[in-house]
Every structure is written in structure tokens, then in C-alpha cells.
Amino acid sequence: MRGKKGNKRLLRVLVLGALLSTTYIGGAMAADYPLTGDTIEGNYDLPAGNILYRLDGEQKVTALSDVTISSQSTENASSIIIYSGKSENSSLDLDMNGHSLAIDAKSAGIYITKDNTNINFHNADTIESTVDRHNLVIATRGNGSTINYEANNITFNKSEVFEDNPMLVVGNKNTLSMHAGNDLVFNNYARANTLSAYYGAKIQLEADHNVNFNHTYSDIAAVQGLPILYFANNAEATITAGNDNNFNRNQYAYLIGLEYGGKAVVTAAGNINFREQAPGYMTVVSAENKANIQLQAQAITGNTQQLVSTTYGSEALLKANEIDWVAEGRDMSAFSEKYPHKTSMLVAYRGGSKVELQAEKNINLSIGVPHTMLYAESGDITLNAGDSIYLHSTGTTDERSQANLRVQNGNINLTAGTITVENEGATAAYADYYGNINFNGETLIDGAGIGAKSLGNGKINFNGETFIYGVNIGASAESDIDPWAEDLSKISFNDGVVIDGAETGAEAKYNSDIVFNKGLVINAEDNALYTESAGRIQALATDVDKNIKGNIQALNGQIDILFDTPSSSFTGTTKIQNIDKVYVVDDEEEYEDDEELDNYVTYDADESDSTDDEDDWENPYIEEAPAINIVLQNGAVWRVTGDSSLTKLENSSFVNMSDATHTGTSLTVNNLSGNGDGLVLMDLDWNSNGGLKEKTDNSDYITATESATGTFTLLSERSLMHLENMEINDRLYFATLTNSDAVFTSWITQRNVAKGGLYDYIIGLTSETTNVTDTSATTDTDTTIDTTTDLDSAADMTTVTARAATDTITDWFFGTVEYTESPIVPSGRINSQIMYDLTTEVDTLNKRMGEARYMNTNADADGIWARTSYNRYGRDAYSGHSNRFEVGKDYVISRDDGSTIHQGASFTYLRSNASFTDGRNEYNRYTGSFYHTWLGNNGHYLDVVARVGKLNGDSRTFLVNGDESRSSFGTWYQQGSVEYGRNFNLKNGWYLEPQAQLQYTHMNSKSYISNDGINHQLDSVNSFISRLGFRLGRNIDDKTSWYIKGDVFHEFAGDGGITFISADGLERIDYNRDGKETWYDLGVGLQAELSHDRSLWFEFERKFSGSYSNAWEINGGMSWKF
């Protein structure tokens, strides 16, 4: 600092003073110099070589009017206004008595060389002093001297000169004090200090209103590094303003400079304002070598690029209600990398230097150029605000030289309700080499290149909720100075954190750590989490929401995450990759076996053949296997967006591998586990997979390479799986698990048709386990060193015997898990039953002829009769209906014994439809009948019937794939029936008719082939049915009657069956039906004689028991005799 040159100038002043031996009279008043009277008034023009006052003892002077003093100097002679003379303990008391004092000095103003010299200007209205290249006050010799100015307004001016003589210079424990009732103003237009104090000097500047320091020099570059106020060598200064302290400079000069124990306290009841006319780069306050400065005001404001710089054990404290610093700035990025301590806004540089800003409300520091706002190197910077801290700069790269906060081997502590850091493209917080940054409060980092970066052994702690928006990298940690160091780089988020709009959320490299201790939200365009070379990221806090969108990647690093709340989710991919290399500092090739990775590493990779056990500092080993460990619990979900690999996955919640485009995705995990609640949603597609044990275009795949345990429920969109296209031996693979007792379950099944087969096959979830033995060996002389082994030397590897390791491999897939009969089989069985029912139907005399048998029994009563009936079938296996139409010719024979014989023949056509679960059949039956009926004269009757018919059918069976199996067939049957009954006439027109009947039927066998090639072989059937029944009725009149009826039937034979043979002849199913059965019916009938040759009958009956569930018949007949 240029204030140090003052000592050299002292000799020159002393020599000039010694030459002052001649008294001059000049100016407005004639006087003998030095003045010795006790009053002063008017104007004094002090010639060169004269002294206005020479101090010798005590002298008191009172002004009688305003006083104006001007002094002159020549090349060989200079005047001094006040000179301490030769005597110590001298004083001058100048009472201005309310008048003003004006001094225009072309030479030295006040010059003190003796101890205990006291000069006191007081009771003045205004004091205005102007000096050219000389000192207005010089008190650098002697000790204990004081100079005091008291006035309503005090102004000191220094004219524009090149010489660097301070306007005021005080040293050697001397004191300079000033008190202005209104304003205290310093105007310095020279290339010189305004005030310089050192060697224990004390400065006291007070103003009841403003204290203003103004410095302007036309040659701006000439004042670089020049302090306007300079306090050094234990000098102490206090500057106090009842209103504002204002510091103004042109561009480059320091405003306050301190060093070597210098101290200054600047206070203002209002504001302390620092202003520069054009953007410069010199600091406002510079404190070096254990200097100390305090600024306290209602507000501290400024527009300069640098605010405070403390170096080598110096301290600075700024206290205010508001600290507001907004600078246009000048781009110094070309110098900031090499000289960060000279270009940053707040600097604490070495020796434990400290900068502390305290604001009851807000701290606002902003600059419009790339700039480091806070720089601490072996020092501490503390910002503490009651409400908010706002730090803004406009960095363009993520180089440390443009970091908003930067620390090396020091500490930066920010404490506020909210902390905002904006750095347009550069790093917001950068901690290097044992540096620590603490954010104590809700923190917002917006628009930075890197939100937080710790390097070496740096530590960054976010102790409040943190929001990082619009950055390239949210947090980056890297320990690149000593891979063996115990204290490594670390970034800790100790409260909830949101990283949104980032290219990469967080990355940790080379033995560094990033720890998320509370809730977490990351929305990244690429990697949400990335580790490399023993870097570690951990997010294991319980019972807090974590939502990650972006990929997770570990290259020889580790990432551990717990998702354990219903609102937690991970959307992205994972990737682990192990590069077995030795990382070498400063080599050109980084991962020479994987060029793609060169973009991600800081250390380079190269081979090393060193076997020295000692640490090789040029080739540090990084032996960390990659690991990504994810735990999903309590409803948390992982939405897998692409091929993924990880070390451990505990899925006790939900893994969603499906996507809107149904693109195949692979998930490879070393160790898979779960507690039984795990769900896995996959895109599976047989058309894409085609039996491959890998992911395909539209089908996902899971691989566990080391172990798997737990139970998982597999979900998939069934309609897209195309299981209906799978053949019996096809397999849709979706997982291969090593050493697994894990179980997958799924509700998804598919019943498929084997065309021409008797069995449908069920596609479902199943697995197959095989043993795999891996045998490997090395040669006896193999000395290759594998950096992933635990062997310490090549000798340990010279002999490796062959070893065998047996693993179990379990493949999970959708394939045929069971077989079930094709609908063709039950349809065929039902067809067999229907054909039996239609051919063994029991017909009775009453149904055929009703009471017509008793009409017109004369021989000429022959005639034609007809009847129709509607049957509703209701078996357990099928339901259906039929319509029957019958016409016959009846011949009547009357016997002498009073009996009557009816003989005749009839033809019957029956059309029937039957439906059942898997099909629908249609039948046509054609029957010819011959009957002989005897009617006794006492109510007895005997009816004998013989029938021959053919039953044709068309069968349609609905297969599960929507196809139909169709067949057409027909067979003959023969039948004989004998029925006996007697009609008893009771009182009042009632009658009772017990009945008994036996019927035998034979249905021929039949073989036919359906359209899908299946052979159906119907067995022949022999049926023997008995019936016991009654009719109880009443004759309404001689032509009309009604009755109720009941029967019990029993089939004594009726066994039959059907055999099915597949189209290829390899499958055969034999079905044997047990025909024995008992059933009942109840009915009601009505009979009427319409005329002598026509009659009508009607009957309704309902069958019960046996296999009948809902069978009933409506039977109606009419006879015509003609």
C-alpha cells in the first residue's frame, strides 16, 4: 500500500522546516509570522518559507471573524501553517467563536514532530481545508500528540496532483479526531490516500449527519491498489455518522485498507454506502495481516465488484438490518482461477481470516458478470440473516473459478430463513481440500451449472429444505487428492431436497459420498444418480417420500436407496458396470477398454504391473465393485423405462416394466428378493419372444445372476401376450434366476385348442430348474494379476487347481401347465345322451289315442288320426325342445265277447334342438309304428307297439378359440312296447286306471368323423324300461273328462358309450354311460268327444328326479274317423 511511503517524505519536510527562518507579511492582513497573539481574524496569505503558528508552550487563540489562510511554496521554500516547533508538550487552542475557517494550502498544513503536541480547532461554523501535493496534516513523529477539529461542517480537499502524499497522515500513537455537527466531507482528487494512519495512531471521525469520502483521479489506472483510508501497524480508527457513511470512488482505489493489526470501526445510524463511478475490480475493504474492521449500520449498500477481502488472520464484521450489494461488475474470469483471493466479492484468505455478515433481515449480494461471490481459503466466511440471503452471479462454465461460493481448507456458513444462490451456468457451491460449506436454512439454487460440488476432502451440508432447479448437475462429489484418506469429500442433505430440471441429479466419484438423510425428489434428464470409482450415494431414510425420475448408474461405485412409502417412486433405468483398472493420475487414456466411459471419469485408467506393497501415489488403486441396491416397500413403485442392471433388488412393493409402446426391457439383478408382497408388471408377448430366454422387441425379461428369493405376483396385459398363438410345447420365457427359491405367481392362464386333439392345453405360469456346472482352470505358470482378486502377489496365482461350481438355473415362463378335455369330448357325451333320450322315449296308449279308443268301436269306425306334441327337455347336461307330428290309420275290430281290437300303423316326424355349454345340436327323427290294441269289455286293455326309426343329427361344438367342430351323423333304432291297464269306474263319474308298461329299445352303433378329423364311435344301446302308473279322473259328462296321472319309470339297462380318437390317432378317450336310472312324472289331462267321429285330447306332464332338472311335455291329439 502506498501509505508506507510517508516515512520517506518526512525527511524532506523536516529539511524544509529547518529552512523557515524568515518572516513574511502578505495577504489581506499585515502580520508578523509566526503569529503570537490571542486573537485571529480576516485573511492570511502565508508567503513561502513562513509559519503561521509555531508551537512553544500553550497558546490560546480566539477568532474575531471568519478566517481565511492561504500558504505558498516555491521550489526552494515552503510554508507551514502550524508547526510543532522545538518544544514538547505544546498546544494550540483555536476557538473559532462560531466563525468559519478556510485553509488553502500550497504547502504543509499542520506538521507535528514533538511529543504531546495538541492542536484543537473548535467552535467553528465551517472548516474547509484544501491542500495540493502536500499533506494537510502530518503527525508521524512524536508520540501522544492530538489534532482535533470541531465544526458544524468540516470539508477537506486535496487537489488533483500526481504525488502520492496522503491528505492526512498520522502515526506514532498520535490521535486525529474530528466532529462535525452536520457533515464531514473528504474530497480527494489526487493520486494519494485521503487518510493514512499507522504505528498505533488513533483516528476518530464523527458527524451528526453524514460522513462522506469522495475520491476521483483522472488517471484511473494510476490508483490501483491505493487505499483511500489506510490503517496499519496497530492503528485504530472509528468513523461514526449520525446519518450515513458514504464512500465514493472513481473505479480502482480501495476505499478502506487495513494491515498489520490495523483496526477500524465504521458505524452509521443510517446507512453505509459504497459507490464507484465505473465498474472496477478492487475491493471496498481490504484487511491484511491480522487487521480488523467492523461496519455497522441500518443498511450497508454498494455497487462494487468486491466488498471485503481479509487475508492472513484478518477479520471483518458487517452488521446491518439490510445488506444490499448490487454490482454491474467487470469480467475478471481470465484472472479468477489464478487469483481468486483478489477477484471475489467476499474473501477470507489464509491464516484463519474471517468475514462475517450479519443482517437482521436480508443479505443481497448480486453481480452481473461471472464472479465468485464468497471465497474462503484457510479462512471462514459467515453470513447470517434473519430472513433471507440472496447470492447472484452470472457464471458461464462450471469451473471453480466461477463458483458462486468457493472454499478451500476453510468454512463458509450461511444461515437464514431462506437462502438463494443463482449462478447462470456455473457452480453454485464449491468445497475443495478440507473446505466446508453449510447451508443452514431453506436453500434454493437456481440456474447453476452445478448446484453443489465437493472436491478432495470438501464437505457441503444442506441443513434445511433444499431446492435445486435448472442445473446441469445437482450435486457432485469427488475425492481426487488421496484415495486412501480417511476424511473424504462428502455432500449431505440433512432435510428434504428437490432437484428438478437437472441433466444429472447427483454424482459421486473417487471415494466420495453424497447422502440424502430425508425426503428426496429428483427430476433429471439423464442420470438422476451416478457414481464412479468408489463413489457412494445413499438415500436410506425411512418413512419419507422419495421420488426419482432419471437413470441410476454405478461405474465401480455404489448407490443405496430405500423407497418405503406409498408416494415413493423411481422412474428410470439402472446400470452397473465394473471396469477392472488401476486409475492413474494425469494419463491420457482413462478407460482404455471402454472408450464410452471416458466422458465420465476424472482419473485415467491404465494397467499397472507394480507388485510393491507400498502405496504408489502416482497409481492409486480404486478397487470398488459397482453396486446399486434398491429396496421397494409399502406401495413404492419402480417404473423401469429401459434395460437395467443392479446388484440387489428387494421388491416388496411394485416393479413396473411396462410402457405405453410395449417395448421389450431387460432387468438384470445379481440378488433378487422380496417378502411376498412384490408385484411385477411386465410387457410379455409370445409373438415377439418366440421362446427366447432374453428380452425381445415387445417382451420384457428378468435375470438374477447370483440368487433369488421371495414370492412375486406377475402382472401383464393379457390381451397383448398372444398366448392364444402358443402351441402345446411353446414357452414364453420372462425370467432366468440363478440359485433361486423365488416363486412367481399369476392369475393369467390361457386355454388353447389343439386342432384335431381331444384335449385343450392350459397355458399358465410355471418354471423349470436345471443344474449348471462351471469348470474353469488356469495354467501352472499363469502370473497375471487380476485387480479384482484378493491375492497379494503374483506368486499366489501360479497354481490354481480346477474347480467346479454348481448353480441351479430356474427359468420361469408361460407354457403348458395342464390339459383339459376339449369341449368336443363333453359335447360328444351329451350327444350320446340326447340320442339315447330321443330313441328310448316312452310313448303310451293314452298319449297316442286318448279316449278315442273307446269311440265308435264298430267295424265301420276305421279312420285316420293325428296328434302333435311339444317336449321341453331339461337334463342336467343339456336343455332342448322338440316338436312331434304323428299321423296314423286305425282299424277297429269288434269281437263277439264284447272286446274291441284296434290295429293300425303310424308315421312320426320329430324335430329337436338341444343346447349345452359348449355347443348346439339339431336332430330329425323318422319313425314307423305298428300297433295292436285290445280293449276288454270290463275295462281291461293291452297295447302292443313295434317301431322302427332313424335318428339323424347335426352337431356344432364351440371351441375356446372361436372355431367350431362340426359333424353330421345318423343311426337306426328298433323298439317294442307292451302296455297293460284297467279302467275302474267309481262313483259320481270318477274313474281310476292303473297301468303297467315294458319297453325295449335297441339303438345301432355309429362311427363318424367331425370336420377337425376326430373320430366319434357311438356304441349300440339296449334299453329296457318299465313303467308303473295311474290315471285318476272324472267324467264331466258323457263326452268330456279330465284326469291326473303319475308314473314311475326305471331303466334296467340303457348302458352305452362313445369313443373319441384324435385326428393323429395318438389320443383316445372311452366314455361309458351307466344307463340305469329311475324317474317320475306327474301330469294332468283333458279329453273331449267333439262328434261321433272326432275327438280331442290334451295332456301336460312334468318329469322329476334322476338327471332331469326341468323337463316337461305338452301332448295333444285329434282323431278323425272317416
Secondary structure as GFF3:
##gff-version 3
##sequence-region A 1 1122
A	DSSP	three_ten_helix	2	5	.	.	.	ID=ss1
A	DSSP	alpha_helix	6	18	.	.	.	ID=ss2
A	DSSP	beta_strand	39	46	.	.	.	ID=ss3
A	DSSP	beta_strand	51	54	.	.	.	ID=ss4
A	DSSP	beta_strand	58	71	.	.	.	ID=ss5
A	DSSP	beta_strand	80	83	.	.	.	ID=ss6
A	DSSP	beta_strand	91	95	.	.	.	ID=ss7
A	DSSP	beta_strand	101	105	.	.	.	ID=ss8
A	DSSP	beta_strand	108	111	.	.	.	ID=ss9
A	DSSP	beta_strand	118	131	.	.	.	ID=ss10
A	DSSP	beta_strand	137	139	.	.	.	ID=ss11
A	DSSP	beta_strand	146	158	.	.	.	ID=ss12
A	DSSP	beta_strand	168	170	.	.	.	ID=ss13
A	DSSP	beta_strand	175	180	.	.	.	ID=ss14
A	DSSP	beta_strand	184	188	.	.	.	ID=ss15
A	DSSP	beta_strand	195	197	.	.	.	ID=ss16
A	DSSP	beta_strand	202	207	.	.	.	ID=ss17
A	DSSP	beta_strand	211	215	.	.	.	ID=ss18
A	DSSP	three_ten_helix	220	223	.	.	.	ID=ss19
A	DSSP	beta_strand	227	232	.	.	.	ID=ss20
A	DSSP	beta_strand	236	241	.	.	.	ID=ss21
A	DSSP	beta_strand	245	249	.	.	.	ID=ss22
A	DSSP	beta_strand	254	259	.	.	.	ID=ss23
A	DSSP	beta_strand	263	268	.	.	.	ID=ss24
A	DSSP	beta_strand	271	276	.	.	.	ID=ss25
A	DSSP	beta_strand	283	288	.	.	.	ID=ss26
A	DSSP	beta_strand	292	302	.	.	.	ID=ss27
A	DSSP	beta_strand	306	311	.	.	.	ID=ss28
A	DSSP	beta_strand	315	327	.	.	.	ID=ss29
A	DSSP	alpha_helix	333	336	.	.	.	ID=ss30
A	DSSP	alpha_helix	340	343	.	.	.	ID=ss31
A	DSSP	beta_strand	346	367	.	.	.	ID=ss32
A	DSSP	beta_strand	374	385	.	.	.	ID=ss33
A	DSSP	beta_strand	388	393	.	.	.	ID=ss34
A	DSSP	three_ten_helix	400	402	.	.	.	ID=ss35
A	DSSP	beta_strand	405	408	.	.	.	ID=ss36
A	DSSP	beta_strand	411	423	.	.	.	ID=ss37
A	DSSP	beta_strand	427	432	.	.	.	ID=ss38
A	DSSP	beta_strand	436	446	.	.	.	ID=ss39
A	DSSP	beta_strand	450	455	.	.	.	ID=ss40
A	DSSP	beta_strand	459	462	.	.	.	ID=ss41
A	DSSP	beta_strand	466	469	.	.	.	ID=ss42
A	DSSP	beta_strand	473	478	.	.	.	ID=ss43
A	DSSP	beta_strand	490	493	.	.	.	ID=ss44
A	DSSP	beta_strand	497	502	.	.	.	ID=ss45
A	DSSP	beta_strand	504	509	.	.	.	ID=ss46
A	DSSP	beta_strand	513	516	.	.	.	ID=ss47
A	DSSP	beta_strand	520	532	.	.	.	ID=ss48
A	DSSP	beta_strand	536	539	.	.	.	ID=ss49
A	DSSP	beta_strand	546	555	.	.	.	ID=ss50
A	DSSP	beta_strand	558	563	.	.	.	ID=ss51
A	DSSP	beta_strand	569	572	.	.	.	ID=ss52
A	DSSP	beta_strand	574	577	.	.	.	ID=ss53
A	DSSP	beta_strand	582	584	.	.	.	ID=ss54
A	DSSP	three_ten_helix	595	599	.	.	.	ID=ss55
A	DSSP	beta_strand	604	606	.	.	.	ID=ss56
A	DSSP	beta_strand	627	632	.	.	.	ID=ss57
A	DSSP	beta_strand	637	640	.	.	.	ID=ss58
A	DSSP	beta_strand	644	651	.	.	.	ID=ss59
A	DSSP	beta_strand	654	656	.	.	.	ID=ss60
A	DSSP	beta_strand	666	673	.	.	.	ID=ss61
A	DSSP	beta_strand	678	681	.	.	.	ID=ss62
A	DSSP	alpha_helix	686	689	.	.	.	ID=ss63
A	DSSP	beta_strand	701	708	.	.	.	ID=ss64
A	DSSP	beta_strand	711	715	.	.	.	ID=ss65
A	DSSP	three_ten_helix	718	720	.	.	.	ID=ss66
A	DSSP	three_ten_helix	723	725	.	.	.	ID=ss67
A	DSSP	beta_strand	732	738	.	.	.	ID=ss68
A	DSSP	beta_strand	743	745	.	.	.	ID=ss69
A	DSSP	beta_strand	750	752	.	.	.	ID=ss70
A	DSSP	beta_strand	759	776	.	.	.	ID=ss71
A	DSSP	three_ten_helix	794	797	.	.	.	ID=ss72
A	DSSP	beta_strand	803	821	.	.	.	ID=ss73
A	DSSP	alpha_helix	824	839	.	.	.	ID=ss74
A	DSSP	alpha_helix	845	849	.	.	.	ID=ss75
A	DSSP	three_ten_helix	850	854	.	.	.	ID=ss76
A	DSSP	three_ten_helix	859	861	.	.	.	ID=ss77
A	DSSP	beta_strand	863	874	.	.	.	ID=ss78
A	DSSP	beta_strand	879	894	.	.	.	ID=ss79
A	DSSP	beta_strand	900	916	.	.	.	ID=ss80
A	DSSP	beta_strand	919	935	.	.	.	ID=ss81
A	DSSP	beta_strand	940	958	.	.	.	ID=ss82
A	DSSP	beta_strand	964	982	.	.	.	ID=ss83
A	DSSP	beta_strand	984	985	.	.	.	ID=ss84
A	DSSP	three_ten_helix	987	989	.	.	.	ID=ss85
A	DSSP	beta_strand	990	1003	.	.	.	ID=ss86
A	DSSP	beta_strand	1006	1009	.	.	.	ID=ss87
A	DSSP	beta_strand	1015	1018	.	.	.	ID=ss88
A	DSSP	beta_strand	1021	1035	.	.	.	ID=ss89
A	DSSP	beta_strand	1040	1051	.	.	.	ID=ss90
A	DSSP	beta_strand	1056	1061	.	.	.	ID=ss91
A	DSSP	beta_strand	1068	1073	.	.	.	ID=ss92
A	DSSP	beta_strand	1077	1091	.	.	.	ID=ss93
A	DSSP	beta_strand	1094	1104	.	.	.	ID=ss94
A	DSSP	beta_strand	1111	1120	.	.	.	ID=ss95
###
